[in-house]
Amino acid sequence: MSFLKAIEILSAAEKKIPPATDKIYDKKFKLPGHPIPVSVFQASGTDTGKILVYLFPKWTKADHLAAAFKHKRDYDRIREKWNNLADQAHQDTFGKERTIWDYKVSHVGDEKYPDDVKNKLRKFSTKNSKAAMLSGAHEEAAKLVGRIKVLKEPIAAQKK
């Protein structure tokens, strides 16, 4: 397969990949070994892949690998945006370059940054966490396609 053909296939697959912030990923399932229903963000290991196989039963291994690649690429882009914003906020607030020792508040960097900047940093951090989690989960799902039977959907959590 040529490189251009691979890009064409990946582009077609990406059109159907929901972004990390899509509500579909919040759907919860009752899985064996879990006392309560869990979403892909609350599960771990192979269970994350199982949930994605249940959410996307018609997806192939290639579809899940394309999704893993897309979410990893999104993770890299969001991380770069977070770093650029944090660098600028630190320069504006303290008049110097940010170093590793300047990171004081989780997801924000420093409590002295302006509130609007802290809110943007938090949003980037949340999106970044979800993209990273989904990248790994889609890799797990790719391993499970064809190995687990999706005869019926597992017990979906009922929202009341």
C-alpha positions as CSV (number, residue, x, y, z in Angstrom):
1,M,0.0,0.0,0.0
2,S,1.3,3.4,-0.9
3,F,1.8,6.1,1.6
4,L,-0.8,8.3,-0.1
5,K,-3.3,5.5,0.0
6,A,-2.7,5.0,3.7
7,I,-3.3,8.8,4.3
8,E,-6.5,8.6,2.3
9,I,-7.8,5.6,4.4
10,L,-6.8,7.4,7.6
11,S,-8.6,10.6,6.5
12,A,-11.7,8.6,5.7
13,A,-11.6,6.9,9.1
14,E,-11.0,10.1,11.0
15,K,-14.3,11.6,9.7
16,K,-16.2,9.1,11.9
17,I,-14.0,9.3,15.0
18,P,-15.8,11.3,17.7
19,P,-13.6,13.9,19.5
20,A,-12.5,13.2,23.0
21,T,-15.1,15.5,24.4
22,D,-18.0,13.7,22.7
23,K,-20.7,12.5,25.1
24,I,-20.7,9.0,23.6
25,Y,-17.6,8.3,25.7
26,D,-19.5,9.1,28.9
27,K,-21.9,6.1,28.4
28,K,-21.6,3.7,31.3
29,F,-21.6,-0.1,31.2
30,K,-21.8,-2.7,34.0
31,L,-18.8,-4.8,33.4
32,P,-17.7,-7.9,35.3
33,G,-15.5,-7.0,38.2
34,H,-16.9,-3.5,38.6
35,P,-19.4,-3.0,41.4
36,I,-20.9,0.0,39.5
37,P,-21.4,1.0,35.9
38,V,-18.3,2.6,34.4
39,S,-17.4,4.8,31.4
40,V,-14.3,4.4,29.3
41,F,-12.8,7.2,31.4
42,Q,-13.5,5.4,34.7
43,A,-12.3,1.9,33.5
44,S,-8.7,0.7,33.1
45,G,-6.7,-1.7,31.0
46,T,-8.5,-4.1,28.8
47,D,-11.9,-2.9,30.1
48,T,-11.4,0.4,28.3
49,G,-11.1,-1.5,25.1
50,K,-14.1,-3.6,25.8
51,I,-16.2,-0.5,26.3
52,L,-15.1,0.9,23.0
53,V,-15.8,-2.3,21.2
54,Y,-19.4,-2.2,22.7
55,L,-19.7,1.5,21.8
56,F,-18.5,1.0,18.2
57,P,-19.5,-2.6,17.3
58,K,-19.0,-2.2,13.5
59,W,-15.5,-0.7,13.8
60,T,-12.5,-2.7,12.6
61,K,-9.1,-3.1,14.1
62,A,-7.9,-0.4,11.6
63,D,-10.7,2.0,12.7
64,H,-9.6,1.7,16.3
65,L,-5.9,2.1,15.4
66,A,-6.8,5.2,13.4
67,A,-8.8,6.6,16.4
68,A,-5.8,5.8,18.7
69,F,-3.5,7.7,16.3
70,K,-6.0,10.7,16.0
71,H,-6.3,11.0,19.8
72,K,-2.6,10.8,20.3
73,R,-2.1,13.5,17.7
74,D,-4.8,15.6,19.5
75,Y,-3.0,15.0,22.8
76,D,0.3,16.3,21.3
77,R,-1.5,19.4,19.9
78,I,-3.3,20.2,23.1
79,R,-0.2,19.7,25.2
80,E,1.6,22.2,22.9
81,K,-1.2,24.8,23.3
82,W,-1.2,24.3,27.1
83,N,2.6,24.8,27.2
84,N,2.5,27.9,25.0
85,L,-0.3,29.5,27.1
86,A,1.4,28.7,30.4
87,D,4.7,30.1,29.1
88,Q,3.0,33.3,28.0
89,A,1.0,33.6,31.3
90,H,4.2,33.1,33.3
91,Q,6.1,35.7,31.2
92,D,3.2,38.2,31.6
93,T,2.8,37.5,35.3
94,F,6.4,37.2,36.5
95,G,8.4,38.7,33.7
96,K,10.6,35.6,33.3
97,E,10.6,32.2,31.5
98,R,8.7,29.3,33.1
99,T,10.8,26.5,34.5
100,I,9.8,23.1,36.0
101,W,10.2,24.6,39.4
102,D,7.5,27.1,38.7
103,Y,4.7,24.5,38.3
104,K,2.8,24.9,41.6
105,V,-0.9,24.2,40.9
106,S,-2.1,21.1,39.1
107,H,-3.5,21.7,35.6
108,V,-3.0,25.5,36.1
109,G,0.7,26.1,36.7
110,D,0.4,29.0,39.2
111,E,-2.5,30.4,41.1
112,K,-1.3,34.0,40.3
113,Y,-2.1,33.6,36.6
114,P,-5.2,35.6,35.5
115,D,-8.5,33.7,36.1
116,D,-9.3,33.5,32.3
117,V,-5.9,32.0,31.6
118,K,-6.4,29.5,34.5
119,N,-9.8,28.5,33.1
120,K,-8.3,27.9,29.6
121,L,-5.4,25.9,31.1
122,R,-7.9,23.7,33.0
123,K,-9.9,23.1,29.8
124,F,-6.8,22.2,27.8
125,S,-5.8,19.8,30.6
126,T,-9.2,18.1,30.7
127,K,-9.2,17.6,26.9
128,N,-5.6,16.4,27.0
129,S,-6.4,13.8,29.7
130,K,-9.3,12.5,27.7
131,A,-7.3,12.4,24.4
132,A,-4.5,10.4,26.2
133,M,-6.9,8.0,27.8
134,L,-8.8,7.4,24.5
135,S,-5.6,6.8,22.6
136,G,-4.7,3.9,24.9
137,A,-8.3,2.7,25.0
138,H,-8.6,2.5,21.2
139,E,-5.3,0.6,21.1
140,E,-6.8,-1.9,23.6
141,A,-10.0,-2.1,21.5
142,A,-8.0,-2.8,18.4
143,K,-6.5,-5.9,20.2
144,L,-10.0,-7.1,21.1
145,V,-11.8,-6.7,17.7
146,G,-12.8,-10.2,16.6
147,R,-11.7,-11.7,19.9
148,I,-14.7,-10.8,22.0
149,K,-18.2,-11.4,20.7
150,V,-20.5,-8.4,20.7
151,L,-23.7,-10.4,20.5
152,K,-25.6,-7.9,22.6
153,E,-24.8,-4.7,24.4
154,P,-23.8,-5.2,28.0
155,I,-26.1,-3.8,30.6
156,A,-26.1,-0.1,30.0
157,A,-26.5,2.1,33.0
158,Q,-29.9,3.7,33.2
159,K,-30.0,7.4,33.9
160,K,-32.9,8.5,36.0
